[in-house]
Amino acid sequence: MTRVLVGPFNRVEGDLEVALEVEGGIVTDAEVSTSLYRGFEQILKGRVPLDALVIAPRICGICSVSQSMAAAAALRDLMGITPAANGVLCAKIAHAAENLADHLTHFYLFFMPDFARDAYQRRAWFGDVQSRFKAIDGKAMEPVLSARSQLMQIMGLLAGKWPHSLAFQPGGTTQGLDMGGRVRLANILSSFRRFLETTVLGTDLPTFLSISSRRELDGYAGTNSDFACFIRVAQDLGLDQTGEFSGPFLSYGAYDGLFAAGVSGDAATSLDMTVITEDVSHAWMSGNTLEPSQGETQPDAFKEGAYSWAKAPRLNGQSAEVGALARQIIAKDPLLIDLVGPSKKSSVFARIVARMVELAKVVMAAQDWAQQIELKQPFCVPSVPLPDGLGIGLVEAARGSLGHWMVVRDGKIQRYQIIAPTTWNFSPRDGGGQLGPLEQALNGLDVGALGAKSPMVQHVVRSFDPCMVCTAH
């Protein structure tokens, strides 16, 4: 048996290391380590609650809007106010733009370049993949960066700037739109939709979303789109049976009801938040397993048996996978339901397909939201004084379920706990020895003679789209 350390990983936001035990070309154990401590939960403690709107978004520069939305939602929960309808619409569109950009960036810049490695040069598809997706030089790079840049102009229209905008408030958004702004917003969304249809998916969005089974998806793989190219690669490499995780799926619900909240396949209007706990048995943290509303962040860098700065979130005692696949399973998307099958096992293939389905669904929804904005109506209602108590802000970032738990006493933040999507997916094992989702997905992986250098390790890790700077606070 050989133990090897993989990392730090390139093309990953933040610091990630994975320790693998390999025997006979098969991974027999995995430990996923978040090696950078941030301290945001300690920074927020003792501050005026509204400071969270300034500090929390700086947890991350690529999912800044998600962090803003969660902080605003926690404050709104405490205030008990109803945000302005226009503000809700604008916040959803801005949040959608950030998440769409993340999905697009992940596919083209983080995930697909790994298939242009020399390890695959004997594969029939290698020449096509290398010409499209090779890092920096691939012909897909310039068009996708142009499309992403145009999409992010939405932030200028709706939030003033990106990242770390203060436009997202408990009562809505502080930057309104005029008629010219709404026309420009509609044009940006239409242009991005054309890019999806002509380049990414190779067909119009309703037609793509009508695909409801693996058999139909296999037929679609014969087209010349960038996504169809991935499907051909996945078919050849067996990515539908790679990186499997069989625990429950979790979603807090996204875009004000567009995607339902729930656990596994059972959609629900609300979740029992008391079954979420944070285990610190193998984290460089002292303390006990607690609900986030009672949680503490107490670093212990020399703790015996620890190997990560991430806590281990658990859902009713179980590891849970979050992300686009979880959202679409809980939303009962027929294609993704078919891909995970009766056993509800996730895979590298299903995670990538889910992001493409979400790109199509969300851009269509955003176009509808833009049409619903009433230009003469308010975009924000005033905040009110904050009472003592607990406020919970739950949103869905591109990578999955993000929660902020804020406890206020005497006008100050007494406790602030954050569970980010990558904290769920890249958690260490818990006190019972239960592995986190990525650790489980790596166990049993066939890496052959290449061992830790096998590109399959990269495919599994990147299929979750890690954002390590959000993971440890």
Secondary structure, DSSP 4 states (H G I P E B T S, - for coil): -EEEEE-PPSSSBS-EEEEEEEETTEEEEEEEEE-----HHHHHTTS-GGGHHHHGGGG-SSSHHHHHHHHHHHHHHHHT----HHHHHHHHHHHHHHHHHHHHHIIIIIIGGGGGSGGGTTSTTHHHHHHHHSTTTSTTHHHHHHHHHHHHHHHHHHHSSSSS-S-EETTEES----HHHHHHHHHHHHHHHHHIIIIISSS-HHHHHT--SHHHHHHHTTS-SHHHHHHHHHHHHTGGGSS-B-S-BEE--BTTTTB-EEETTEEESS--GGGEEEE-TTBSB-S--B-GGG----B-TT-TT--BSS-EEEETTB--B-SHHHHHHHTT-HHHHHHHTTTT-B-HHHHHHHHHHHHHHHHHHHHHHHHH--TTS-SB----PPPSEEEEEEEEETTEEEEEEEEEETTEEEEEEEE-HHHHHT----TT-PPPHHHHHHTT-B-GGGGGG-HHHHHHHHHT--BGGGT--
